[in-house]
């Protein structure tokens, strides 16, 4: 038997095979047919030794119910790297998914459900695109680290009832989910670190966490969702600080430890309903103030009602004081500068029956205040008055303002008679009032009345809220 070696060089800039002179000399003793046969056999060997092209797996749904079926996946359904339908994995003895490492895409659903012995899902490290993903009711599953290459889910993502699940960091490359995300009742999951690259959810982001206190802290790239539901053990929503738009409804309910909505301060548009219910410690809701005020921030806003940035109804109930009415929430918005929306009747709820009339003149940067109050001691019962009550007192103050503060001179007016220009009354200065508005609904009056040598600070709020929309609109401008 004669052995002949053919030295074949692949030219990078040519599409054909070059055979060097030495090889041709060695092959000269052969007839043309033999040479042709050897060349063909060599080329076939080269082709089959090259990496295989992408191939589809079995054309139907694939179900793996045992460890042996997982291990024999390529033998039974391949060789392949793409599942064109659904892949179901559910088996009591399944402990490892390493038999699936060749897969890069699944066009349908990947369902990993009811695998009581499965601790991790290592084996999907090359998987980049999915139709949908459900990881549910795997009682021993601790992490989803096997999904470290997954960047796109065309439809929905469900993580539910995995009672040992502690981490979702394996989803750290995921950027887009085309439909709903449901993360429900994973009782040992204490954070959502792993969603930092997720920028868009076309469906509802529904988070239901019922275990210990929970920080919503890792949706730092998310700007838009189709809807938002938050219920359970959340302390805050700070992880949604980049969320600007919700196309559908927002439901935040049944969170006994939630105290603040500051994390929603970038949200300026809700296409559907906005409901905050049964959050008994939720007292700081200024994070949604720009959403429910009179200013149209959504360019244009989805609704045309009292809150133009909310397309549906607004329901605020069974929260802590500060989050049960629109007016309560807007009262917490910092006031940048006094405006005509402050023109109103104000009072201290602790001293009902007396109060202030306040008028702002923005063009001349002046403010006027009338204080309807009483004498420092009640007059004797035999003292009477023809009109009104002898204990009534009326003080006025006026002066310039800067931003949300004003220092005013107090005047006491005496000497006049009812509805008459004579005798002419006189006004005497009698101290100072320092007026400051923290918001469109709240302020303080700090006074120093010289004649009685009394000083105090009085919290004030509106008697009615009719001018709140105007104040908020002017403050927004």
Secondary structure, DSSP 8 states (H G I E B T S, - for coil): -------EEE-TT-SSEEE-HHHHHHHTTS-HHHHHHHHHHHHHHHHHHS-----B--SS-EEE-SHHHHHTHHHHH-S-SEESS-EEE--TT----GGGTT--EEEEEEEEE--TT----TT-TT--EEEEEEEE--TT----GGGTT--EESS-EEEE--TT----GGGTT--EESS-EEEE--TT----TT-TT--EEEEEEEEEEEEEEEE----TT--EEEEEEEEEEEEE-GGGTT--EESS-EEEEEETT--B-GGGTT--EESS-EEEES-TT--B-GGGHHHHSSS--SSS-S--SSSTTBSS-EEEESS-TTSSSHHHHHTTSB-SS--GGG-EEEE-GGGTT-EEEEEEETTTTEEEEEEEEE-SS---TT---SSS-TTEEEEEEEEEEETTEEEEEEEEEES--TT-S-S--EEEEEEEEEEEESBSSEEEEEEEETTTTEEEEEEEEES--TTHHHHHHHHH-
